[in-house]
């Protein structure tokens, strides 16, 4: 039995026919048929039902196909790990950071990593809202720093810090000395940062349905528009701390709306996937920060 024969079995199941499997694997149909027949003879099991015009896998074939799929995945993971080990310190580490996250928890670690691994380039991608999470889920980056709104399948995370997401406006933009009603806020412009993620996430960062919205591409522009009295919106506390202290912005309380939310900022990576030594060292450093936070 060979890995090539397992690939044939899986390709037939995935494509639905021997001819389609041959096209997918860039082989001739006779080559695929011969490879499958040899596997049947070796195993003593009929894998393909040839009684109909469109040959399909038998029940036994489908069961062994699933086993083959697992083995092929493990082989791919083995090759990926071998590739990382052969590289030594990987030449690049890719990170995605949600733009509103506080950077102070990461800067010292990155500075130390640069000193320890000068041969590795760090590629930082700044994303908005769900963008960093989507990038790490897709395998586009090694690690992400992002708010963690709910559990994500296939990801593991380290809680780094917490921040507050506050609803604010400029003084006089709307009454701030008493609780506001949602219907009242729908008539006022809400400044919203566009999401750089591509998945259809059920949760949002407090976008008011049915209201008026101005869409911007970054959190700094959002803050400047709100300070200028052109709208209201949510921003992380560390972004507006000075403005709140100086009275340039005031917090809003809206009945039936999550106007003051605690955000869990986490380091995130894909669960169970091999990583290069530099990415692993970076994760270990972040884990130490996490442990110190819990002391």
HELIX and SHEET records of a PDB file:
HELIX    1   1 UNK A    3  UNK A   15  1                                  13    
HELIX    2   2 UNK A   18  UNK A   25  1                                   8    
HELIX    3   3 UNK A   29  UNK A   43  1                                  15    
HELIX    4   4 UNK A   59  UNK A   87  1                                  29    
HELIX    5   5 UNK A  104  UNK A  116  1                                  13    
HELIX    6   6 UNK A  131  UNK A  137  1                                   7    
HELIX    7   7 UNK A  182  UNK A  186  1                                   5    
HELIX    8   8 UNK A  219  UNK A  227  1                                   9    
HELIX    9   9 UNK A  237  UNK A  246  1                                  10    
HELIX   10  10 UNK A  277  UNK A  293  1                                  17    
SHEET    1   A 2 UNK A  48  UNK A  49  0                                        
SHEET    2   A 2 UNK A  56  UNK A  57 -1                                        
SHEET    1   B 6 UNK A 121  UNK A 127  0                                        
SHEET    2   B 6 UNK A  92  UNK A  98  1                                        
SHEET    3   B 6 UNK A 143  UNK A 147  1                                        
SHEET    4   B 6 UNK A 260  UNK A 270 -1                                        
SHEET    5   B 6 UNK A 155  UNK A 170 -1                                        
SHEET    6   B 6 UNK A 233  UNK A 236 -1                                        
SHEET    1   C 6 UNK A 121  UNK A 127  0                                        
SHEET    2   C 6 UNK A  92  UNK A  98  1                                        
SHEET    3   C 6 UNK A 143  UNK A 147  1                                        
SHEET    4   C 6 UNK A 260  UNK A 270 -1                                        
SHEET    5   C 6 UNK A 155  UNK A 170 -1                                        
SHEET    6   C 6 UNK A 249  UNK A 251 -1                                        
SHEET    1   D 2 UNK A 189  UNK A 193  0                                        
SHEET    2   D 2 UNK A 212  UNK A 216  1                                        
END                                                                             
